[in-house]
Amino acid sequence: MKLLAGDFPKNIEFRAGDRAFLFGSGEKVSCLLFEEVEIIEVESEETKQAGGLAAAAVGGLTFGGAGAVVGALVGRNNQTTSVVRITFLDGRRLMAALPYEVVVDIKAALFGIEGKSLEERRLKMQARFKAVEQQKLKAAARKKWFNIAFAIFALIVAAYGISVKEKNAAKALESPSAAATK
């Protein structure tokens, strides 16, 4: 899977999940659901054959020449890559080389929402984006409050440590004989 062009940075990590495209990595991942595709156009398809050589070798070792021929025919695996242009409901576009199975998954997702209007789908997408932003803001607020609580805890521990040291120093000053016996 390779991002070729569009409104997304080319160097961004790009992959497809079960029902969505994922952009980025770590904490900075954003996703666009397959059902948020407005238009998908297949520009070209390329099929490569792979895997026949290893199966031919196993068949040849096991059953001789005839086994090699049968192994080569049975062990072939066709991998189809589609170059597609996709326009999302929010207007962003991309061109990518995708496995044929991902293109089928996108078309299946679009088939499942065929009766909904574009406006309805756009509103649902905007609501999802708004909910994601609210979750990010809540997470940032929780992190901020955690950092504040941790800083307060660290100050309390430091103050307690200083007061214990002061008490021990005061005890040592009060009883010089105790310090001398140690």
Disulfide bonds with the S-S distance in Angstrom:
none
